[in-house]
Amino acid sequence: MHGLPVPLLKLVPPPQRLAPLARLIPSVVQARLLEQMMARVLAMPIANGDLDFMADRRIGIEVSDLELRWVVTLRERHLIVVREPAEATVRGSVTDLMLLAGRLEDADTLFFQRRLVLTGDVELGLTARNLLDRLPWETIPLGFRIMLNRGGRFLRGAREAYHGCG
């Protein structure tokens, strides 16, 4: 399932312990990396105009256990990270967000179990979520699909091993 034996996975520290290291990466570097990833992963929906509803709208992404936050908007057909307040925010652990992004967990399940939380303009957040749910998996570059899937499996395995579930 996750590739490493449970004893090795138990050595992986929980994300909360890695939060200080994650914060060492300058916010401008984090923003550029996120923008580049979104440009690659969402190139087709951006080109097709599927993300036009995001024009000058702001969606926040909070990785609660790493204490990371970004606000994303669409300007001139580019998703960019801005220093403005979010209109809608999705919040979850790095593991749950990776499981969602890697399509290893269903969004409805994660929200129902309150492992992901949507606040603010719920209509905007649900519109974005529904668009991402409809995004054909095969349109995401293969390297990103592999990274998201393997990363999600690894994080889930580490969480299960750490909590004694694996």
Secondary structure, DSSP 8 states (H G I E B T S, - for coil): --SS-HHHHTTS--HHHHHHHHHHS-HHHHHHHHHHHHHHHTHHHHHHTTTGGGBT--EEEEEGGGTEEEEEEEETTEEEEESS--SEEEEE-HHHHHHHHTTSS-HHHHHHTTSEEEEE-HHHHHHHHHHHHHS-GGGS-HHHHHHHHHHHHHHHHHHHHHTT--
